[in-house]
Amino acid sequence: MVYLQVLARMIGIVFFFPFFNWRGVPVLVRIWLAMILALLIFASLGEGDYYYPTGGVEAVGVILKEALTGLTLGYLVMLFFSLFLAAGQFIDLKAGLLMAGEFNPQFGNQVTLTGQLYYLVALIFYLTVNGHHYLLKAAADSFNLIPLGTGLFKAELTGGLVRIFGDIFVLAFQLSAPVILVLLLVDFALGLLAKTVPQIHVFIEGLPLKIALSMVLVAILLPFMGGAFESLMDNFSTQLYDFMQGWF
């Protein structure tokens, strides 16, 4: 019964793991990964005062609670990576690249080119610095911070979730702010040019200029994303542990 509770939580977390949350990854692969990780964590738990349900209905309820716990923690991890996607989409919105978006089956909607680029760069850097090790450690530590059978989080944590959502939006805007600021200056210059020389078709000439300029700026800023990502990962790890510590 204890292993089933661990497995239920790990299934919820694994289904939001970076890379494994892609729809192209077979469900059986994700289930097997969750079973292996759950077995390793179960073996490391040791003796403890675990909760054992007395009936079948109660057992189903406990397992569902653990699955919801895992889904909540996994969703927070996916939310962290979505800030890079949002940052790229902010840039594409200002550069006029929204119409060049493509359907991403992972998210189930249109994703812009720069947003997908930022997301993949962040994922590659995450794997390069062994971020998945920290994620697995956080998943294992969750069983100490949120004991089995604890149930759903307190209502007071709703404010923490809202704050995390707000922080994700602010960080996404900060990542895209340099490019957006330059594009705003270009819009201002094109407006002055349109007033000075009305014969120039500013929209026709300005759109490819803004697209080319945004691509050049993104290429210049990409080498500096490593330091920003490392700082963001440390900040997110702190917030994730604070969230788990205030669970009950």
C-alpha positions as CSV (number, residue, x, y, z in Angstrom):
1,M,0.0,0.0,0.0
2,V,2.9,2.4,0.8
3,Y,4.4,1.6,-2.6
4,L,1.1,2.3,-4.4
5,Q,0.9,5.7,-2.7
6,V,4.5,6.5,-3.7
7,L,3.8,5.3,-7.3
8,A,0.6,7.5,-7.5
9,R,2.6,10.6,-6.6
10,M,5.5,9.8,-8.9
11,I,3.1,9.2,-11.8
12,G,1.7,12.7,-11.3
13,I,5.2,14.1,-11.3
14,V,6.6,12.1,-14.2
15,F,3.7,13.1,-16.5
16,F,4.9,16.7,-16.2
17,F,8.7,15.9,-16.4
18,P,10.5,18.0,-19.0
19,F,10.8,16.0,-22.3
20,F,8.7,13.1,-20.9
21,N,5.6,15.4,-20.9
22,W,5.7,15.5,-24.7
23,R,2.8,13.6,-26.3
24,G,5.2,11.8,-28.6
25,V,6.6,9.9,-25.6
26,P,4.5,6.7,-25.1
27,V,2.4,6.5,-22.0
28,L,3.9,3.1,-21.2
29,V,7.4,4.6,-21.1
30,R,6.3,7.2,-18.6
31,I,4.5,4.6,-16.5
32,W,7.6,2.4,-16.4
33,L,9.8,5.3,-15.5
34,A,7.4,6.2,-12.7
35,M,7.4,2.6,-11.4
36,I,11.2,2.5,-11.3
37,L,11.6,5.8,-9.6
38,A,8.8,4.9,-7.1
39,L,10.6,1.6,-6.3
40,L,13.9,3.4,-5.7
41,I,12.2,6.0,-3.5
42,F,10.2,3.4,-1.6
43,A,13.4,1.5,-0.9
44,S,15.0,4.6,0.6
45,L,12.0,5.6,2.8
46,G,12.8,3.1,5.6
47,E,10.6,2.6,8.6
48,G,8.0,5.2,9.4
49,D,4.5,5.8,10.7
50,Y,2.7,5.4,7.4
51,Y,-1.0,5.7,6.8
52,Y,-2.8,2.4,5.9
53,P,-6.4,2.8,4.7
54,T,-8.8,0.3,6.2
55,G,-11.1,-0.2,3.2
56,G,-11.1,-0.2,-0.6
57,V,-12.9,3.1,-1.0
58,E,-10.6,4.8,1.5
59,A,-7.6,3.3,-0.3
60,V,-8.7,4.7,-3.7
61,G,-9.2,8.1,-2.0
62,V,-5.7,8.1,-0.6
63,I,-4.2,7.1,-3.9
64,L,-6.1,9.8,-5.7
65,K,-4.9,12.4,-3.2
66,E,-1.3,11.3,-3.8
67,A,-1.8,11.5,-7.5
68,L,-3.2,15.1,-7.2
69,T,-0.1,15.9,-5.0
70,G,2.2,14.7,-7.7
71,L,0.3,16.5,-10.4
72,T,0.5,19.8,-8.5
73,L,4.2,19.5,-8.0
74,G,4.8,18.4,-11.6
75,Y,2.6,21.3,-12.9
76,L,4.8,23.8,-11.0
77,V,7.9,22.3,-12.8
78,M,6.2,22.7,-16.1
79,L,5.1,26.2,-15.2
80,F,8.8,27.1,-14.7
81,F,9.7,26.0,-18.2
82,S,6.7,27.8,-19.7
83,L,8.2,31.2,-18.7
84,F,10.8,30.7,-21.5
85,L,8.0,29.9,-24.0
86,A,6.1,33.0,-22.8
87,A,9.2,35.2,-23.1
88,G,9.7,34.1,-26.7
89,Q,6.0,34.7,-27.5
90,F,6.3,38.2,-26.1
91,I,9.1,38.9,-28.5
92,D,7.2,37.4,-31.5
93,L,4.1,39.5,-30.6
94,K,6.1,42.7,-30.9
95,A,8.1,41.5,-33.9
96,G,5.1,40.5,-35.9
97,L,5.8,36.8,-35.9
98,L,2.6,35.5,-34.3
99,M,1.3,34.5,-37.7
100,A,4.3,32.3,-38.3
101,G,3.4,30.1,-35.3
102,E,3.1,26.3,-35.6
103,F,1.0,23.8,-33.8
104,N,2.8,22.2,-30.9
105,P,1.1,18.9,-29.8
106,Q,2.8,19.2,-26.4
107,F,0.8,22.3,-25.4
108,G,-2.1,21.6,-27.7
109,N,-2.1,25.0,-29.3
110,Q,-0.1,27.4,-31.5
111,V,3.5,28.1,-30.5
112,T,5.6,30.9,-32.0
113,L,9.1,30.3,-33.4
114,T,11.1,32.3,-30.9
115,G,9.0,30.9,-28.0
116,Q,9.8,27.3,-29.2
117,L,13.5,28.3,-29.6
118,Y,13.7,29.7,-26.0
119,Y,12.0,26.6,-24.6
120,L,14.3,24.2,-26.4
121,V,17.4,26.2,-25.4
122,A,16.3,26.2,-21.8
123,L,15.6,22.5,-21.9
124,I,19.0,21.8,-23.3
125,F,20.8,23.9,-20.8
126,Y,18.7,22.3,-18.0
127,L,19.9,18.9,-19.0
128,T,23.5,20.1,-19.5
129,V,23.8,21.4,-15.9
130,N,22.2,18.1,-14.6
131,G,19.0,19.9,-13.6
132,H,17.1,16.6,-13.9
133,H,19.2,15.4,-10.9
134,Y,17.9,18.3,-8.8
135,L,14.4,17.6,-10.0
136,L,14.7,13.9,-8.9
137,K,16.1,15.0,-5.6
138,A,13.2,17.4,-5.1
139,A,10.7,14.6,-5.9
140,A,12.4,12.4,-3.3
141,D,12.5,15.1,-0.7
142,S,8.8,15.7,-1.3
143,F,8.1,12.5,0.7
144,N,9.8,14.0,3.7
145,L,8.3,17.5,3.4
146,I,4.8,16.2,2.4
147,P,4.4,12.8,4.2
148,L,2.2,10.1,2.6
149,G,-1.4,10.4,3.5
150,T,-1.2,14.2,4.2
151,G,-3.8,15.0,1.7
152,L,-4.4,18.2,-0.3
153,F,-2.6,21.4,0.5
154,K,-4.0,24.1,2.8
155,A,-6.2,26.9,1.4
156,E,-3.5,29.4,2.5
157,L,-1.2,28.1,-0.2
158,T,-3.5,29.4,-2.9
159,G,-1.9,32.7,-2.4
160,G,1.5,31.1,-2.9
161,L,0.3,29.6,-6.2
162,V,-0.9,33.0,-7.4
163,R,2.4,34.6,-6.4
164,I,4.3,31.9,-8.4
165,F,2.0,32.6,-11.4
166,G,2.8,36.3,-11.1
167,D,6.5,35.7,-10.7
168,I,6.5,33.6,-13.9
169,F,4.9,36.4,-15.9
170,V,7.3,39.0,-14.5
171,L,10.3,36.8,-15.2
172,A,9.1,36.1,-18.8
173,F,8.7,39.8,-19.4
174,Q,12.2,40.5,-18.0
175,L,13.7,38.0,-20.3
176,S,12.1,39.5,-23.3
177,A,12.4,43.2,-22.2
178,P,15.7,44.0,-24.0
179,V,14.3,42.9,-27.4
180,I,10.9,44.5,-26.8
181,L,12.5,47.8,-25.8
182,V,14.6,48.0,-29.0
183,L,11.5,47.1,-31.1
184,L,9.6,49.9,-29.4
185,L,12.3,52.3,-30.3
186,V,12.1,51.1,-33.9
187,D,8.4,51.6,-33.9
188,F,8.9,55.2,-32.7
189,A,11.5,55.8,-35.4
190,L,9.3,54.4,-38.1
191,G,6.4,56.6,-36.9
192,L,8.6,59.7,-37.2
193,L,9.7,58.5,-40.6
194,A,6.1,58.1,-41.7
195,K,5.3,61.6,-40.6
196,T,8.4,63.0,-42.3
197,V,8.2,61.1,-45.6
198,P,4.6,60.0,-46.1
199,Q,5.5,58.3,-49.4
200,I,7.3,55.5,-47.6
201,H,5.1,52.5,-46.8
202,V,6.2,52.1,-43.2
203,F,4.2,48.9,-42.5
204,I,5.6,47.1,-45.6
205,E,9.1,48.2,-45.0
206,G,9.0,48.1,-41.2
207,L,7.7,44.5,-40.7
208,P,10.7,42.7,-42.3
209,L,13.0,45.1,-40.6
210,K,11.6,44.3,-37.1
211,I,11.7,40.6,-37.8
212,A,15.3,40.7,-38.9
213,L,16.3,43.0,-36.0
214,S,14.6,40.7,-33.4
215,M,16.4,37.7,-34.8
216,V,19.8,39.5,-34.5
217,L,19.0,40.6,-31.0
218,V,17.9,37.1,-29.9
219,A,21.2,35.7,-31.4
220,I,23.2,38.3,-29.4
221,L,21.3,37.6,-26.1
222,L,21.3,33.8,-26.3
223,P,24.9,33.4,-24.9
224,F,23.9,35.3,-21.9
225,M,20.8,33.1,-21.1
226,G,23.0,30.6,-19.3
227,G,23.7,32.9,-16.3
228,A,20.0,34.0,-16.3
229,F,18.8,30.4,-16.4
230,E,21.1,29.3,-13.5
231,S,19.7,32.2,-11.4
232,L,16.1,31.4,-12.3
233,M,16.6,27.7,-11.5
234,D,18.0,28.5,-8.0
235,N,15.1,30.9,-7.4
236,F,12.5,28.3,-8.6
237,S,14.1,25.6,-6.4
238,T,13.7,27.8,-3.4
239,Q,10.1,28.6,-4.2
240,L,9.4,24.9,-4.8
241,Y,10.8,23.8,-1.4
242,D,9.0,26.7,0.3
243,F,5.8,25.5,-1.3
244,M,6.3,21.9,-0.1
245,Q,7.3,23.0,3.4
246,G,4.0,25.0,3.7
247,W,1.9,22.1,2.4
248,F,0.3,21.2,5.8
